[in-house]
């Protein structure tokens, strides 16, 4: 069964911690972060994309909004980042590359920060036009996958987000470009957390993995346990958050 989550009341606007906070005003004195959040609440991604063509800083403010207390706003910001980055890359691909580098750096100990949403942000930037971006930003694909190979005490915080990002890439990229991820994804199928188990199964359902014999051979023996799994997984889809039973996700894999 799929349950659609009710949208929460609007949470207070957040500050853009970790980014340039110089005031940036738009029409009628409205600050850019507030305008972007308003667009996200209304799910006006076209307006955000158009604004990104005028103001590159949209990318940084959207990144800050991925940490919004309202999870729906947070996920819509992730989606919007992909669209905004694609628009900015038309004029200034190096600006987007630098933003990707910053997200990778935020995952390192030396950054002193906590880039909790960095995997999703990296995945969102690479996903809208994966063929083009795989060539333009190819060096970030193995970096994204390698997050699953971090020390155990660190990787638990990022696993679900990395699996989502890899799954999005697997919707368009061939297996040859993602095969190094398979040995890192398979153990996630038996993780204690339902969100990680579900995201791993969903990830391996995508075209870039599903038809591969190695994947089928590893997943099929586990499907019985998934059929009896009462865990629930949260997905972001079509601008909304939904809850999916793991048992239903297993049926989808069987098809």
MOHUJO-V239283 format. One record per run of one state. SS is the DSSP state (h for helix, s for strand, l for the rest). FROM is the first residue (numbers start at 1). LEN is the number of residues. If there is no record, write none. Layout:
SS:FROM:LEN
SS:FROM:LEN
This chain:
l:1:1
s:2:3
l:5:20
s:25:1
l:26:1
h:27:3
l:30:1
s:31:1
h:32:11
l:43:2
h:45:8
l:53:5
h:58:8
l:66:5
h:71:36
l:107:2
h:109:3
l:112:6
h:118:10
l:128:2
h:130:7
l:137:2
h:139:11
l:150:2
h:152:4
l:156:3
h:159:12
l:171:4
h:175:3
l:178:1
h:179:12
l:191:3
h:194:12
l:206:1
h:207:4
l:211:2
h:213:8
l:221:2
h:223:5
l:228:4
s:232:6
l:238:2
s:240:6
h:246:9
l:255:1
